[in-house]
Amino acid sequence: MSAVTPSETIPMEMSFEVRFCETDALQHVSNTALVSWFEAARDPIFRMFTPTMDLQNWPLILASYKVDFLAQIFYGKTVTVKTFISRLGNSAFDVYQELWQDGNLCSTGITTMVHFDYKQQRSAPIPDDIKTTLQAHFKALPND
């Protein structure tokens, strides 16, 4: 499968209004809010694997995640999460996400997801049609 050039990379984007309950005593967004925003912004990926979002036939597990906090995020302003695929293997892939507010990159995150067969209790190959769709959102990271 050929790599997509950076100019062709299509992020999946989702925006959120920062809620008052997501702020902390330091008057900025609590670090715990970002993990839930990143998960919500992975919804398009979930639907690639399970269009009906049928939890009885869920084919993914989360293997790991890492979040880097680059700048403070504030209440009263919209945030946008841009979601990409940064690694695509046989059964696992990395989701790279950027969180933006007011044109500033405020946070990044990488989540490793595994296509999983719960009946067999093991990883399973990602179907070729889904791999093709994921590839359209590929973004090479500097350390790759």
C-alpha positions as CSV (number, residue, x, y, z in Angstrom):
1,M,0.0,0.0,0.0
2,S,1.5,3.3,-1.0
3,A,1.8,6.1,1.5
4,V,-0.3,9.2,1.1
5,T,1.7,12.4,0.6
6,P,1.3,15.1,3.3
7,S,-0.6,17.4,1.0
8,E,-3.2,14.6,0.4
9,T,-3.7,13.8,4.1
10,I,-7.3,14.3,5.2
11,P,-7.8,14.8,8.9
12,M,-11.0,13.7,10.6
13,E,-12.1,16.8,12.5
14,M,-14.5,17.3,15.4
15,S,-15.0,20.4,17.5
16,F,-16.2,20.8,21.1
17,E,-17.4,23.7,23.2
18,V,-15.4,23.7,26.4
19,R,-17.8,23.3,29.2
20,F,-17.4,25.0,32.6
21,C,-17.3,21.6,34.4
22,E,-14.2,20.8,32.3
23,T,-12.2,23.5,34.0
24,D,-10.2,23.2,37.2
25,A,-9.0,25.3,40.1
26,L,-6.2,26.7,37.9
27,Q,-8.9,28.2,35.6
28,H,-8.0,26.2,32.6
29,V,-9.2,22.9,31.2
30,S,-8.5,19.9,33.3
31,N,-6.1,17.3,31.8
32,T,-8.8,14.6,32.1
33,A,-11.1,16.4,29.6
34,L,-8.6,15.9,26.8
35,V,-8.7,12.1,27.0
36,S,-12.5,12.1,26.6
37,W,-12.4,14.6,23.7
38,F,-9.8,12.4,21.9
39,E,-12.0,9.4,22.4
40,A,-15.1,11.2,21.1
41,A,-13.1,12.3,18.1
42,R,-12.2,8.7,17.3
43,D,-15.9,8.0,16.6
44,P,-15.4,8.1,12.8
45,I,-12.7,5.4,13.1
46,F,-15.1,3.3,15.3
47,R,-17.7,3.6,12.6
48,M,-15.3,2.4,9.9
49,F,-15.1,-0.9,11.8
50,T,-18.7,-1.0,13.2
51,P,-21.0,1.4,11.2
52,T,-24.0,0.7,13.5
53,M,-21.9,1.1,16.6
54,D,-23.2,-2.3,17.8
55,L,-21.4,-2.9,21.1
56,Q,-22.3,-6.6,21.0
57,N,-20.0,-7.0,18.0
58,W,-17.3,-4.5,18.9
59,P,-14.0,-5.3,17.1
60,L,-11.5,-2.9,18.7
61,I,-9.5,-2.6,21.9
62,L,-7.4,0.2,23.2
63,A,-3.9,-1.0,23.8
64,S,-2.3,2.3,25.0
65,Y,-2.5,6.0,24.9
66,K,-0.2,8.9,25.5
67,V,-1.1,12.6,25.8
68,D,1.3,15.5,25.6
69,F,0.1,18.9,27.0
70,L,1.7,21.7,25.0
71,A,-0.4,24.8,26.0
72,Q,-3.3,25.7,28.3
73,I,-6.8,25.3,27.1
74,F,-9.5,27.7,28.3
75,Y,-13.2,27.8,29.0
76,G,-15.5,29.7,26.6
77,K,-13.7,28.9,23.4
78,T,-14.1,26.0,21.0
79,V,-11.5,23.3,20.6
80,T,-11.0,21.2,17.5
81,V,-9.5,17.8,17.4
82,K,-7.8,16.7,14.2
83,T,-7.4,12.9,13.9
84,F,-5.0,11.0,11.7
85,I,-3.6,7.5,11.4
86,S,0.2,7.5,12.0
87,R,0.9,3.8,11.9
88,L,-1.0,1.0,10.2
89,G,0.0,-2.6,10.8
90,N,-1.7,-5.9,10.1
91,S,-4.0,-5.9,13.2
92,A,-3.0,-2.7,15.1
93,F,-2.8,1.0,14.2
94,D,-1.9,4.2,15.9
95,V,-4.3,7.2,16.0
96,Y,-2.5,10.5,16.2
97,Q,-4.6,13.4,17.4
98,E,-4.0,17.2,17.7
99,L,-6.1,19.5,19.8
100,W,-6.3,23.1,18.6
101,Q,-7.8,26.2,20.2
102,D,-7.5,29.7,18.7
103,G,-5.1,28.5,16.1
104,N,-2.7,27.1,18.7
105,L,-1.7,23.5,18.9
106,C,-2.5,22.8,22.6
107,S,-2.1,19.0,22.9
108,T,-1.2,15.9,20.9
109,G,-2.1,12.3,21.6
110,I,-1.3,8.8,20.3
111,T,-3.6,5.9,20.8
112,T,-2.8,2.4,19.8
113,M,-5.9,0.4,18.7
114,V,-6.0,-3.3,18.0
115,H,-8.5,-5.0,15.7
116,F,-9.7,-7.8,18.1
117,D,-11.7,-11.0,17.8
118,Y,-13.4,-11.4,21.2
119,K,-14.6,-14.9,20.5
120,Q,-11.0,-16.1,19.8
121,Q,-9.5,-13.6,22.3
122,R,-6.8,-12.5,20.0
123,S,-5.9,-9.8,17.5
124,A,-7.3,-10.1,14.0
125,P,-6.2,-8.7,10.6
126,I,-7.7,-5.4,9.7
127,P,-9.9,-5.9,6.6
128,D,-8.4,-4.5,3.4
129,D,-11.3,-2.1,2.7
130,I,-10.9,-0.5,6.2
131,K,-7.1,-0.3,5.8
132,T,-7.7,1.6,2.5
133,T,-10.0,4.0,4.3
134,L,-7.6,4.5,7.2
135,Q,-4.7,5.1,4.8
136,A,-6.5,8.2,3.4
137,H,-6.0,9.8,6.9
138,F,-2.3,8.8,7.2
139,K,0.1,11.3,8.6
140,A,3.8,10.4,9.0
141,L,5.2,11.7,12.3
142,P,8.7,13.2,12.5
143,N,10.1,10.3,14.5
144,D,8.8,7.7,12.0
